[in-house]
Amino acid sequence: MTATINGFGFIEYAAADAAPLHRLFRQMGFNAIKRHKKKPITLYRQGQSDFFINECDSGFAADFHAKHGPSAPGFSIIFDNKEAALEHSLKGGSEQIEVLNGLDFPAIKGIGDAALYLLDKGSYEAVLARDFDDIPGVNQSPTGFGLTFIDHLTHNLYFGNMAQWSAYYEDLFDFREIRYFDIKGQKTGLVSKAMTSPNGSVKIPLNESDDPKSQINEYLDEYKGEGIQHIALFTNNIYETVESMRAAGVEFLETPETYYSIIDRRVPEHNEDVARMQKNHILIDADEETKKQLLLQIFTQTNIGPIFFEIIQRKGNEGFGEGNFQALFESIELEQQKRGYLDE
């Protein structure tokens, strides 16, 4: 790979009715800061996280949401040299796509035929300056509820496609596998392989399941294809962030009370406020070796079609909450059972 990866850039969203997207992002603490000069595209920002809502009635994003419903038609990775990244990707066999009525950045076809935009910081800022107007009276660097950057993006795949897509990131961008999980619930299961860029600034876990009633395949049925399952956003104070989001109307997954009764056994000497953690349904995990590198996380209900968000705070732990995977899986499975989905 001839270009260095410097993290995620933006995520693009689209829906036939975009009003719920605007409302959701405001509830999450994002501010609308820019509007495209010629197209109905709005940029929301919080910290270093940029979300675009594309309301064009034709073009790539419109075709994407016509197939998938409320969705994420694309996301970007920032390189130090986007031309070198694109050249390397095309030589490696990727397919360049033309994103009509959308954002003016080079893109290649990614998982589920979504756009993977290749950016560098300079060209991104130049396009924003050229194509967008600042919304008057709005702070262009809002801190919102304390969400600072995109920590990782998890994708759901059709069973048997994990090898293809992990090789895609390995071959094009020198990613490597850092975690592998095999999770079993009472009725269903999944496997997950977490991929990361060479410097760890971009993490993309991949999920698949051979069970037709699994959470993965329910997503694939509703989304009508592969795509982003959830977007993880980092915060330096998960309690304040979650409490602010909850007060604004964001709904989170609930965690069984029994989970909190064994926290001190799972994670000794964590020094966290368990009562506040339980009140907010926040999960905690620690590294297996020392039990001192912590991670706090929580997941929203699905709120963009089958897509949801994770709020994460890392206290030295660079994992994905492996110790919570089972609890999370069972929480989602319980929600499936309440809806009667597993009994159909």
TORBA-267848 format. One record per atom (N, C-alpha, C): x, y, z. Coordinates in steps of 0.001 Angstrom, whole numbers, padded with zeros to 6 digits, always signed. Atoms other than C-alpha are relative to their C-alpha. Layout:
N
XYZ;...
This chain:
344
+000858-001199+000000;+000000+000000+000000;+000884+001236+000000;-000868-001169+000153;+001503+003289-001096;-000495+001232+000748;+000548-001155-000712;-000743+005609+000931;-000320-000387+001432;+000272+000243-001411;-001066+005884+004697;-001451+000325+000317;+001383-000218-000408;-004545+005574+006211;-000020+000845+001269;+000074-000919-001139;-005488+008365+008633;-001380+000034+000645;+001278+000075-000700;-008878+007224+009912;-001198+000060-000938;+001234-000161+000748;-012497+007344+008829;-000223+001476-000319;+000465-001329+000318;-013864+010399+007090;-001466+000123+000373;+001423-000184-000239;-017611+010854+006696;-000782-001294-000249;+000966+001023+000385;-020631+008553+006467;-001155+000713-000690;+001110-000558+000764;-023391+009237+003932;-001260-000811+000280;+001284+000640-000291;-027063+008484+004662;-001046+000486-000993;+001070-000388+000900;-030196+008515+002535;-001263-000778+000349;+001299+000644-000228;-033908+007677+002788;-001034+000717-000850;+001085-000631+000750;-037123+008329+000871;-000557+001182+000775;+000393-001082-000901;-038191+010448+003857;+001171+000266+000930;-001219-000287-000768;-035106+012096+005323;-000279+000682+001323;+000297-000720-001243;-036938+013888+008153;+000437-000775+001244;-000465+000743-001184;-036277+011043+010652;+001521+000014+000161;-001462-000079-000095;-032549+011200+009805;+000423+001325+000621;-000313-001311-000583;-032400+014925+010537;-000326+000016+001496;+000405+000019-001410;-034276+014376+013801;+000952-000862+000823;-000891+000900-000726;-032089+011428+014839;+001354+000638+000259;-001339-000566-000180;-028818+013245+014270;-000012+001155+000997;+000119-001045-001020;-030027+016235+016278;-000124-000614+001394;+000150+000684-001287;-031067+013847+019081;+001322-000579+000485;-001306+000552-000350;-027543+012398+018995;+001024+001085+000291;-000908-001096-000308;-025991+015845+019457;+000740+000576-001183;-000619-000558+001203;-024990+016536+015845;-000677+001322-000368;+000526-001268+000500;-025421+020016+014355;+000126+000044-001514;-000102-000263+001435;-026231+020798+010717;+000848+001245-000187;-000934-001128+000113;-023306+023039+009712;+000149+000526-001428;-000176-000421+001393;-023261+023148+005880;-001101-000607-000870;+000911+000515+001020;-025607+022747+002917;+000638+000169-001370;-000539-000050+001358;-024633+021952-000650;-000616+001173-000750;+000467-001191+000703;-024922+024971-002942;-001051-000316-001063;+000895+000331+001106;-026835+023108-005673;-000860-001234+000250;+000691+001264-000219;-028005+019793-004236;-000566-000053+001423;+000546+000131-001355;-030198+018843-001238;+000831-000962+000851;-000928+000787-000823;-027239+017518+000775;+000407+000852+001184;-000299-000724-001235;-026687+018557+004395;+001111-000717+000755;-001082+000550-000815;-023549+018057+006491;-000286+000252+001472;+000093-000055-001457;-023989+017273+010188;+001367-000334+000578;-001312+000243-000621;-020951+017391+012473;-000116-000008+001507;-000209+000017-001452;-020024+016530+016037;+001419-000475+000237;-001412+000347-000146;-016375+016544+017038;+000632-000165-001366;-000621+000303+001290;-014501+014918+014142;-000881-000905-000861;+000904+000892+000729;-017522+012901+012966;-000898+000808-000928;+000821-000668+001006;-019170+014074+009739;-001028-000970-000581;+001092+000774+000589;-022559+012723+008587;-000651+000850-001090;+000726-000661+001072;-024047+013695+005221;-001372-000654-000171;+001313+000481+000412;-027769+013372+004493;-000205+000428-001443;+000164-000250+001426;-028275+013064+000732;-001481-000190-000353;+001424+000045+000335;-031845+013931-000324;-000257+000179-001494;+000201-000082+001448;-031290+013966-004094;-001022-001049-000430;+001047+000932+000421;-034249+012360-005883;+000425-000881-001161;-000559+000893+001007;-032010+010715-008488;+001493-000126+000267;-001426+000198-000201;-028475+009397-008650;+000310-001178+000904;-000478+001193-000713;-026423+006932-006633;-000723-000219+001324;+000616+000160-001324;-027806+007578-003142;-001485-000304-000127;+001428+000238+000197;-031402+007690-004418;-000256-001432-000451;+000141+001392+000447;-030976+004375-006234;+000277-000967+001150;-000376+000876-001109;-029372+002902-003132;-001150-000121+000995;+001078+000101-000984;-032186+003802-000742;-001292-000530-000615;+001162+000622+000649;-034789+002769-003322;+000059-001521+000146;-000173+001440-000173;-033355-000738-002984;+000016-000410+001461;-000277+000426-001373;-032373-000786+000687;-000885+000654+001053;+000713-000759-001017;-034716+001666+002399;+000951+000978+000668;-000918-000890-000719;-033222+004088+004965;+001347-000701+000184;-001249+000742+000153;-029560+003291+004584;+001218+000907+000044;-001286-000694+000079;-025890+004248+004453;+000632-000358-001340;-000519+000322+001337;-024944+004404+000750;+001511+000050-000125;-001445-000065+000122;-021313+005128+001480;+000686+000551+001232;-000833-000600-001043;-018502+006033+003836;+001382+000222-000580;-001317-000351+000531;-014996+007366+003442;+001117-000379+000957;-001252+000196-000725;-011477+006533+004521;+000957+001103-000442;-000933-001094+000291;-008891+009306+004741;+001419-000546-000127;-001385+000388+000276;-005449+008707+003244;+000866+001259-000021;-000867-001159+000164;-002431+010930+003089;+000097+000401-001466;-000042-000274+001438;-002664+010679-000727;-001116-000783-000678;+001153+000719+000549;-006038+009849-002282;+000273-000518-001412;-000306+000471+001352;-004645+009584-005841;+000776-001306+000047;-000773+001227-000136;-002117+006967-004755;-000880-001140+000495;+000908+001022-000521;-004825+005116-002815;-000913-000522-001101;+000883+000411+001092;-007161+005086-005828;+000753-000824-001030;-000801+000740+000986;-004428+003970-008223;+000310-001401+000502;-000318+001303-000589;-003416+001171-005862;-001237-000897+000018;+001238+000771-000082;-007039+000080-005421;-000417-000540-001363;+000396+000422+001341;-007747-000036-009158;+000949-001071-000547;-000963+001028+000413;-004548-001988-009824;-000294-001318+000697;+000320+001203-000764;-005705-004414-007144;-001312-000653-000402;+001218+000616+000506;-008937-005089-009026;-001292+000614+000478;+001244-000626-000454;-011412-002759-007333;-000675+000710-001175;+000788-000623+001063;-014156-001170-009421;-000336+001436+000378;+000344-001391-000263;-014399+002611-009585;-001448+000248-000391;+001395-000285+000297;-017949+003934-009488;-000197+001508-000126;+000344-001402+000184;-019448+007205-010642;-001181+000319+000899;+001040-000341-000970;-021474+008786-007847;-000738+001240-000511;+000778-001112+000535;-024031+010913-009698;-000894+000594+001073;+000845-000710-000962;-025977+013542-007751;+000428-000269+001439;-000494+000284-001342;-023763+013025-004770;+001217+000832+000332;-001190-000678-000480;-020482+013964-003189;+001142-000179-000992;-000991-000013+001075;-017646+014857-005523;+001348-000512+000493;-001229+000653-000438;-015027+012393-004328;+000158-001307-000760;-000193+001302+000643;-013433+009339-005974;-000524-001118+000889;+000597+001088-000771;-015169+006122-004953;+000184-001319-000724;-000031+001359+000538;-014817+002391-005436;-001147-000785+000616;+001119+000805-000462;-017432-000314-004997;+000426-000790+001230;-000294+000693-001244;-017479-001643-001442;-001031-001059+000310;+000918+001046-000441;-019524-004119+000565;-001437+000398-000328;+001385-000252+000362;-023095-004402-000719;-000156+001028-001098;-000022-000986+001086;-022175-002187-003703;-000101+001437+000510;-000053-001361-000530;-022006+000823-001365;+001275+000675-000477;-001176-000761+000418;-019533+003579-002186;+001015+000050+001128;-001115-000228-000918;-016170+003534-000451;+000789+001178-000579;-000645-001218+000475;-014890+007087-000872;+001441+000050+000505;-001408-000117-000342;-011134+007653-000910;+000352+001483+000055;-000230-001427-000222;-010170+011035+000542;+001402+000265+000518;-001047-000508-000880;-007304+013056+001827;-000537+001299+000590;+000575-001118-000752;-007836+015902+004257;-000078+001272-000839;-000023-001220+000787;-006857+018654+001861;-001092+000042-001049;+001013+000020+001055;-009136+017583-000973;-001405+000036+000595;+001306-000024-000658;-012027+017017+001432;-000381+001433+000378;+000283-001376-000417;-011769+020520+002856;-000188+000914-001212;+000140-000813+001205;-011381+021968-000656;-001394-000163-000613;+001332+000245+000557;-014610+020320-001853;-001065+000638+000891;+000954-000644-000895;-016471+021507+001245;-000030+001507-000236;-000069-001450+000225;-015266+025064+000608;-000605+000387-001349;+000471-000309+001348;-016155+024906-003087;-001504-000250-000181;+001357+000460+000319;-019503+023071-003045;-001030+000282+001080;+000933-000153-001111;-021042+023905+000342;+000031+001420+000549;+000108-001262-000735;-022254+027012+002143;-000124-000305+001490;+000191+000103-001447;-021898+027403+005906;-001419+000434+000342;+001299-000435-000497;-025243+027549+007662;+000242+001187+000930;-000277-001222-000777;-025362+031108+009105;-000236-000193+001498;+000156-000003-001446;-024845+031468+012821;+000263-001307+000692;-000234+001328-000571;-023802+027845+013351;+001494-000222+000203;-001380+000359-000291;-020556+026792+015028;+000429-001125-000939;-000458+000997+000968;-018581+024867+012382;+000780-001149+000653;-000707+001074-000723;-016827+022755+015055;-000764-000344+001280;+000820+000250-001187;-019649+021677+017398;+000461-001219+000784;-000364+001131-000861;-018884+019433+020369;-001206-000847+000365;+001214+000773-000213;-022512+018365+020792;-000052-000669+001351;+000086+000780-001232;-022907+015611+023367;+001303-000738+000303;-001309+000562-000335;-019209+014694+023360;+000452-001153-000869;-000474+001023+000935;-018998+012217+020467;+001126+000603-000825;-001181-000636+000576;-015540+012765+019013;+000394-000528-001375;-000388+000532+001308;-014823+010386+016102;-000628-001371-000211;+000515+001332+000346;-015904+007204+014304;+001038-001029+000420;-000936+000992-000539;-014307+004324+016202;+000098-001225-000902;-000004+001122+000938;-015324+001454+013920;-001350-000121-000700;+001225+000291+000751;-017909+000325+011358;-000113-001501-000159;+000215+001447+000105;-019324-003194+011577;-000948-000291-001156;+000798+000375+001166;-020711-004862+008436;-000577-001405+000157;+000621+001317+000072;-023111-007790+007995;+000114-000550-001417;-000254+000644+001285;-022378-010253+005199;-000858-001246-000161;+000610+001290+000272;-024082-013163+003505;+000968-001103+000399;-000837+001120-000441;-022827-016493+004832;+000880-000480-001159;-000960+000432+001001;-019708-017545+002954;+000777+001126-000650;-000664-001138+000633;-018631-014015+001956;+001083+000638+000850;-000979-000637-000876;-016369-013246+004910;+001410-000070-000583;-001342+000142+000560;-013261-014593+003196;+000223+000994-001134;-000110-000941+001122;-013968-012468+000109;+000241+001419+000483;-000085-001403-000408;-014413-009218+002001;+001174+000267+000940;-001220-000206-000790;-011605-009727+004494;+001205+000072-000931;-001086-000061+000983;-009320-010408+001508;-000002+001332-000749;+000137-001313+000655;-010658-007216-000122;+000774+001055+000774;-000697-001001-000809;-009394-005096+002771;+001480-000347+000191;-001402+000407-000122;-006203-007126+003129;+000773+000369-001271;-000716-000181+001265;-005293-006912-000552;+000094+001470-000415;+000006-001385+000466;-006283-003299-001231;+000658+000965+000975;-000406-000998-000985;-005404-001589+002035;+000888-000556+001115;-000924+000620-000968;-003087-003980+003944;-000600-000165+001394;+000632+000288-001285;-005640-004622+006685;+000462-001370+000503;-000298+001306-000590;-005068-007513+009077;-001107-000356+000994;+000989+000460-000976;-007317-009601+011299;+000554+000194+001409;-000450-000187-001380;-007139-008629+014983;-000885-000734+001008;+000889+000732-000895;-010120-010469+016501;-000852-000960-000816;+000941+000935+000619;-012281-013487+015679;-000912-000534+001100;+000968+000416-001014;-015468-014352+017576;-000964-001019-000587;+001046+000963+000360;-017871-017260+017450;-001013+000025+001138;+000972-000273-001050;-021000-016307+019401;-001217-000893-000164;+001178+000854+000018;-023835-018688+020301;-001037+000525+000988;+001116-000341-000869;-027215-017642+021677;-000810-001240+000303;+000845+001147-000309;-030064-019843+022831;-000522-000669-001263;+000582+000561+001214;-031382-020272+019295;+000831+000261-001257;-000741-000365+001198;-028969-018618+016851;+001454+000293+000342;-001402-000310-000223;-025313-017688+016398;+000566+000838-001126;-000691-000747+001049;-022804-015669+014404;+001499-000147+000197;-001451-000134-000102;-019111-015387+013643;+000358+001409-000443;-000415-001369+000289;-017270-012064+013496;+001517+000050-000098;-001437-000200+000195;-013835-011172+012153;+000256+001502-000057;-000299-001427-000051;-012457-007735+013047;+001286+000281-000771;-001133-000385+000813;-010140-006171+010469;+000443+001414+000376;-000507-001337-000315;-007893-003155+011054;+001066+000422-000990;-001048-000563+000853;-005686-000859+009000;+001353-000155+000690;-001332+000211-000591;-001904-001068+009539;+000260+000809+001267;-000245-000826-001185;-001878+001812+012045;-001153-000019+000988;+001103+000149-000933;-005170+000835+013703;-001017+001120-000026;+000908-001153+000005;-006982+004059+012736;-001361-000318-000604;+001275+000431+000586;-009713+002226+010793;-000228-001463+000358;+000340+001368-000399;-011412-000874+012184;-001349-000359-000618;+001225+000442+000672;-014044-002844+010248;-000257-001467+000355;+000402+001376-000289;-015506-005948+011932;-001012-000489-001042;+000875+000630+000983;-017298-008352+009552;-000761-001140+000674;+000848+001026-000618;-020221-010562+010658;-000659-000873-001064;+000814+000879+000832;-021858-013603+009066;-000592-001103+000869;+000645+001081-000737;-024152-016426+010165;-000639-000971-000977;+000643+001012+000848;-025368-019709+008674;-001419-000301+000451;+001344+000230-000524;-028601-019548+010696;-000976+000985-000649;+000918-000913+000694;-031521-018124+008654;-000767+000931+000923;+000724-000848-000939;-033150-016683+011804;+000932+000863+000847;-000943-000772-000801;-029987-015033+013137;-000234+001493-000169;+000068-001457+000088;-029711-011316+013807;+000627+000490-001299;-000686-000393+001225;-027353-011109+010826;-000928-000167-001190;+000839+000255+001168;-029765-012675+008366;-001326+000747+000051;+001166-000866-000072;-032735-010716+009692;+000359+001376-000578;-000487-001264+000577;-030701-007591+008873;+000062-000107-001519;-000176+000151+001441;-029843-008905+005399;-001339-000052-000725;+001340+000052+000602;-033513-009640+004694;-000629+001387-000046;+000622-001317-000049;-034664-006193+005830;+000736+001002-000887;-000820-000959+000748;-031782-004288+004206;+000069-000356-001487;-000064+000530+001367;-032036-006429+001065;+001440+000022-000516;-001392+000079+000403;-028306-006930+001000;+000954+000244+001145;-001057-000219-000977;-025013-006581+002799;+000197+001498+000242;-000260-001403-000280;-024012-003349+004487;+000404+000247+001428;-000390-000400-001346;-023189-001412+007632;-001056-000449+000997;+000911+000413-001082;-024735-003041+010715;-000081+001080+001069;+000024-001090-000974;-023674-000401+013214;+001235+000884-000122;-001045-001016+000006;-021565+002734+013534;+000382+000266+001445;-000474-000231-001365;-019440+003028+016687;+000638+001379+000094;-000481-001359-000196;-018808+006570+017922;+000660+000120+001371;-000806-000088-001219;-016171+007398+020553;-000392+001216+000827;+000189-001112-000922;-016721+009553+023618;+000997-000121+001143;-000884+000008-001173;-014500+010548+026516;-000772-000079+001307;+000835+000127-001200;-017441+010446+028963;-001325-000625-000410;+001167+000704+000514;-019988+007807+028081;-001250+000289+000830;+001158-000258-000850;-022238+008601+031059;-000707+001285-000437;+000600-001278+000384;-022762+012239+030108;-000554-000053-001421;+000465+000106+001385;-023057+011436+026399;-001315-000756-000085;+001203+000835+000073;-025630+008682+026884;-001174+000678+000693;+001088-000685-000699;-027642+010668+029408;-000559+001160-000833;+000457-001090+000866;-027781+013616+027004;-000793-000538-001177;+000704+000592+001131;-028788+011413+024084;-001350-000569+000424;+001249+000586-000495;-031407+009611+026154;-001032+001101+000283;+000900-001116-000302;-032882+012920+027332;-000547+000631-001274;+000428-000571+001282;-033084+014025+023684;-000909-000948-000775;+000933+000917+000634;-035083+010921+022768;+000596-001219-000662;-000615+001191+000581;-032556+008310+021607;-000300-001210+000884;+000324+001225-000739;-033576+004766+022608;+001144-000996-000124;-001114+000933-000058;-030978+002209+023692;-000499-001413+000313;+000291+001366-000409;-030925-001550+024085;+000049-000104+001521;-000003+000222-001444;-031749-002685+027593;+000880-001196+000337;-000864+001079-000477;-029384-004886+029565;-000640-000644+001227;+000613+000662-001162;-030712-007523+032001;+000690+000388+001304;-000567-000382-001304;-030239-006622+035685;+001061-000981+000470;-000973+001016-000431;-028361-009888+036209;+001398+000303-000506;-001308-000352+000554;-025557-008510+034043;+000818+000774+001033;-000712-000889-000909;-024667-005938+036717;+000348-000675+001323;-000270+000693-001257;-024701-008414+039603;+001351-000711-000003;-001278+000725+000068;-021504-010079+038343;+001134+000868-000555;-001041-000877+000549;-019575-007029+037117;+001276-000054+000831;-001192-000036-000848;-017243-006988+040120;+000809-001288-000117;-000714+001266+000190;-016387-010626+039484;+000693-000019-001371;-000568-000023+001351;-015815-010109+035750;+001136+001004-000115;-000952-001097+000145;-013953-006804+036097;+000305+000571+001383;-000306-000488-001343;-012460-006381+039571;+000745+001342-000043;-000693-001283-000145;-011241-002943+040684;-000214+000923-001207;+000283-000826+001174;-012968-001157+037807;-000205+001480+000357;+000202-001378-000464;-013748+001993+039874;-001081+000759-000768;+001113-000636+000699;-016902+002687+037854;-001216+000071+000917;+001237-000177-000744;-020239+003869+039245;-001019-001003-000541;+000848+001078+000510;-022213+000629+038844;-001471+000419-000027;+001394-000444-000031;-025518+002250+039849;-000305+000881-001212;+000196-000871+001170;-025113+004911+037152;+000112-000798-001293;-000158+000866+001157;-023926+002292+034702;-001283-000796-000259;+001213+000794+000131;-026982+000124+035384;-001193+000865-000405;+001094-000901+000348;-029365+003075+035217;-000007+000317-001489;-000120-000344+001418;-028055+003833+031719;+000170-001216-000905;-000162+001251+000752;-027685+000153+030641;+001329-000052-000750;-001326+000004+000595;-023997+000707+029885;+000711-001310+000335;-000753+001236-000169;-021782-002377+029418;+001467+000316+000280;-001418-000176-000318;-018225-002800+030702;+000751-001263-000378;-000853+001142+000304;-015381-005035+029570;+001434+000352+000366;-001416-000189-000328;-011697-005523+030407;+000827-001026-000752;-000880+000950+000674;-008705-007208+028833;+000154-001253+000848;-000089+001292-000695;-008239-010866+029717;+001232-000087+000889;-001274+000185-000688;-004627-010495+030881;+000046+000711+001349;-000184-000785-001225;-004668-007691+033446;-001311+000406+000666;+001317-000454-000474;-008402-006876+033831;-000013+001491+000345;-000100-001420-000339;-007312-003218+034048;-000208+000921-001203;+000268-000799+001197;-007674-002036+030438;-001490-000111-000303;+001461+000043+000016;-011339-001079+030320;-000593+000556-001285;+000798-000488+001116;-013977-000401+027709;-001439+000086+000476;+001410-000199-000319;-017485+000999+028231;-000757+000207-001305;+000714-000090+001263;-020127+000670+025536;-001502-000168+000208;+001443+000183+000001;-023844+000811+024771;-000463+000092-001450;+000508+000056+001361;-025945+000208+021658;-001415+000565-000046;+001349-000530+000173;-028975+002083+020400;-000909-001073-000585;+000930+000783+000790;-032110+000480+019083;+000284+000274-001478;-000131-000279+001426;-032140+000153+015291;-000766+001289-000311;+000634-001296+000248;-032907+003619+013958;+000197+000538-001411;-000058-000321+001433;-031910+003766+010267;-000232-001312-000725;+000294+001364+000440;-033699+000760+008861;+000506-000951+001069;-000553+000914-001002;-031857-002131+010570;+001345+000440+000574;-001293-000502-000469;-028751+000010+011258;-000160+000635+001379;+000025-000640-001314;-027929+001118+014805;+001374+000582+000304;-001245-000654-000408;-025207+003005+016676;+000523-000600+001298;-000676+000350-001254;-022711+002105+019376;+000685+001254+000528;-000762-001060-000674;-021381+004632+021880;+001067-000702+000824;-001104+000733-000612;-017966+003590+023142;+001001+000958+000640;-001087-000704-000667;-015411+004863+025630;+001081-001012+000310;-001124+000908-000234;-012002+003228+025739;+000890+000551+001113;-000935-000349-001074;-009886+003279+028875;+001169-000977-000064;-001154+000866+000211;-006846+001519+027473;-000298-001279-000743;+000402+001252+000637;-008807-001310+025842;-000316+000261-001469;+000183-000203+001435;-008604-001531+022046;-000837-001110-000644;+000850+001062+000534;-010983-004493+021695;-001365+000510-000397;+001357-000341+000422;-014653-004565+020809;-001039-000426+001031;+000917+000444-001035;-016146-005645+024110;-000308-001482-000106;+000197+001433+000181;-015581-009350+023586;-000781-000628+001150;+000708+000542-001157;-016788-010062+027108;-001470+000352+000023;+001404-000412+000075;-020042-008283+026260;-000729-000570-001197;+000647+000491+001205;-020687-009974+022946;-001163-000916+000322;+001063+000943-000346;-022675-012727+024583;-001202+000738+000586;+001099-000755-000608;-024714-010266+026662;-000750+000802-001056;+000631-000765+001070;-025365-008067+023626;-000803-000913-000905;+000674+000936+000893;-026242-011032+021442;-001317-000469+000624;+001204+000498-000664;-028706-012347+024021;-001046+001102+000151;+000950-001110-000093;-030264-008868+024438;-000755+000170-001314;+000642-000144+001308;-030919-008626+020699;-000883-001211-000283;+000805+001206+000207;-032134-012229+020591;-001297+000071+000809;+001208-000166-000824;-034551-011457+023444;-000974+000955-000674;+000867-000945+000710;-035860-008494+021450;-000641-000674-001214;+000570+000764+001114;-036327-010812+018440;-001138-000902+000486;+001026+000888-000557;-038277-013229+020647;-001253+000780+000378;+001156-000815-000368;-040514-010421+021957;-000843+000336-001221;+000725-000304+001233;-041410-009598+018370;-000584-001246-000654;+000479+001259+000572;-042133-013279+017682;+000762-000456-001216;-000728+000316+001229;-039515-013375+014910;+000571-001415+000042;-000637+001316-000087;-037796-016537+016180;-001001-001134+000021;+001032+001028-000045;-041123-018365+016426;-000679-000198-001343;+000679+000079+001299;-042121-017803+012810;+000446-001251-000761;
